[in-house]
Amino acid sequence: MTEKPEQDKTARLRALAAQGMVLLENRRGTLPLAGAEQAALFGSGVRGISDIEGGLLRAGLVITSERWLNACGDGDVPLVTSEDVAGTDRDIAICVISRTSTGQETGHAREDLALTERETRNIQLLAAAFQRLVVVLQTPGILDVSQIRQIPGVGALLLMGEAGACGGDALADILLGKRTPSGHLAATWAESIADYPGAGSFASGTENLNDSYFTGGIYEGYRYFDTWQKSPAYPFGYGLSYTRFLTEYDRTIVSEGTVTVRASVTNTGRFPGQEVLQVYVSAPAGRLEKPFQVLAGFEKTGVLQPGERCELKVALSLPLCASYDPDQQAFVLEKGEYFLRLGDSSRSTHVVSCLVLSEDVTVRKVQSILPEEEVMYVLSSRGMTRASGRDEEREKERAPRLYPDVRDLSLLAPAYGGEPQALGKSGAVHDITLEETRSGAHSSGELLSQLEDIELAALCTGRRQGTGAETTDALLSSRHIPPLVIRNPFADRKRAQALPAPSLLAQSFDRAVLREAGDLLGEEMEEKNTDLIVLPVLGLQRNPLSGRGGLCLSEDPFLAGVLGAALVRGVQSHMGRGCIVGRLAASGQGAAPCPRNIHLTERALRELYLAGFGICIRSSHPLGILTTGSLLAGVHAAELPSLLQGVVRDEWNFEGLVLSEAEAAEAPSGRRTKYPPAKTLQCLAAGSDLLLPGREEGELPLSPEGLSRAQLERAAGHVLTVIRRSAR
């Protein structure tokens, strides 16, 4: 009776993994390998978590390189020799390049991102020895593929990613043509690591440990490459298919501030497949400089059979395309022409329509976040002339003009709150319990007002539990307030993960895929009695040297925010289960276990690093936010009231709990750190609610001395709100 649900889960995981795999090259029709009966398999990781060898065997392929695979063991990948290929059929070879982590996670950032000499020599020999060579990249993030692209004889290059426990079967489905690849890159793959903005300020090992300077400003990822017309190896949004699609633009509709681009997609090829339509907006050059274009909407078709046609509607919000003006402390849409571009990657778009604003529009007035710092150097496109082709100029001239009502584009200014006020004492003569707040007999405020300061502080302090944490059980017997179990599903990278990595899921460009992944996570949380998971990570993949690319969804905040919201909805469709989105608000060079001070402009912070959080939180209402361990302009994010109160509570209307890591980070042995960890009292005073990783068993509880009663009640109230929503 239990086999069918487990088989169903396996099929769902297999389908999810296939949706995010990206076909980067397919020369001479190398793929699919339909009808193939055997293949030689080489490379690292083929017997790892995703079991690539097993997936190919289960698909019916005979592996002819068993002797070489058996010689690999758990060590380095040996060289492939002429003797290794002598006993194999010379038709098909599959070579797997694997990385379990990249960038600053290992301390060997640049080495991790390039092929080793041995890997290069193996591919060269296989390309010369076999008729068809497929190179599979089993990696959590970007690799420097320049060497692979230069090797004659490489027929296909497929980004498998970290595909989870069913990844080998999903890969076999793609390679053998049972599924057509439909993934698109959620980050730009440059020709060289040196091409990324700010690459020169990154360093491995102990260098630049204390400070990171985000010199790219508003120009990160495709916003930089497209503005400077710098050709990447593979652009943002790129992905090949086994079939072909014809996209025909229909019209653009403007209604009450919402813009909808309508188009049809026809499968004109020989295989079933799915296409992704992407809409970008090019804002007019005005007082504020702008990137060439920003992603504003996307939609993915269902599976289209050869000859099948479907209609798609891509909705976008023009206010989300507003620029932040630090002088006015406001998001503004400057007057002029906003060209809408339709395509299937950032470097393959065509102007289809134009929105004209006759006057500047102040979308929303806000307050400043960052403390003042000395002016730092950031990239600027001022004075730069961007060449545009004759076809593009003709498209702009022919584009139909639409005139949105500017009154539909302004949003209400946030009502910024002041210092919290202490609650009045409850009139109840008995100890109020959690059940009574759930039933409505008493309010949460009444319960909180009865608690001693030390009890409120206990609610705000987590307890270490392996790779996760729990809230306190100190009030279980007296108030029936149970502890919540918090888990990071990707904390242990060496442990087998059933679910594909977030970066792979994002490459699906499909909200339904992320919601399905969230649903599977919710089911797992119910099975393992977990209340909260730390996912999705909405930090941006700003540079492959940063590491942890597999955990972040995208380099683009809009894509990350929309897909992150879909994953949250999937998890939180399970009653009492919730997501903690992280890490607010900007990450440094990687996973360094000691604080790093991030220097960036207010405009970059708002337009890039906070934008995805805002989209996700407003639309999906996750139960928690995890702050970064970094400092912003000299102040810990966890200690910044303008961020935790001004933005999170007042601008986003967030009602969940804010988790912060306080007084836990230590410098690695032999390293000197300039900045101390965040302090517990300052975190709670600024707007953090739950401090992680918390106290060890037997440690003294957090002392509330130095905090006002109102601050304690505010933080404990947010924790209690989430506990009340749980299934405990």
Secondary structure, DSSP 8 states (H G I E B T S, - for coil): --HHHHHHHHHHHHHHHHHT-EEEEEGGG----TT--EEEEEETTTTSTT-HHHHHHHTT-EES-HHHHHHHTTS------HHHHHTS-SSEEEEEEE-S--GGGTT-HHHHTS--HHHHHHHHHHHHH-SEEEEEEE-SS----HHHHTSTT--EEEE--S--TTHHHHHHHHHTTSS------SS-B-SSGGGSTTGGG--STTTT-SEEE-TTTT--THHHHHHTT---SB-TT--B-SS-EEEEEEEEEEETTEEEEEEEEEE-SSS-B--EEEEEEE---SSS---S-EEEEEEE---B-TT-EEEEEEEEEGGGG-EEETTTTEEEE-SEEEEEEEESSTTSEEEEEEEEESS-EEEEE----S-----------TT------HHHHHHHHHS-EE---GGGS---------S---------SS---HHHHHHTSS-HHHHHHHS-HHHHHHHTEEEEETTEEE---TTHHHH-----EEE-TTS-TTS--SS--HHHHHTT--HHHHHHHHHHHHHHHHHTT--EEEEEE------GGG--TTTB--S-HHHHHHHHHHHHHHHHTSTT-EEEEEEES---SS--SS--EEE--HHHIIIIITHHHHHHHHHH--SEEEE-SSEETTEEGGG-HIIIIIIIIIIT---SEEEEE-S-----TT---SS----HHHHHHHT--EEEEEE-TT------TTS-HHHHHHHHHHHHHHHHHS--
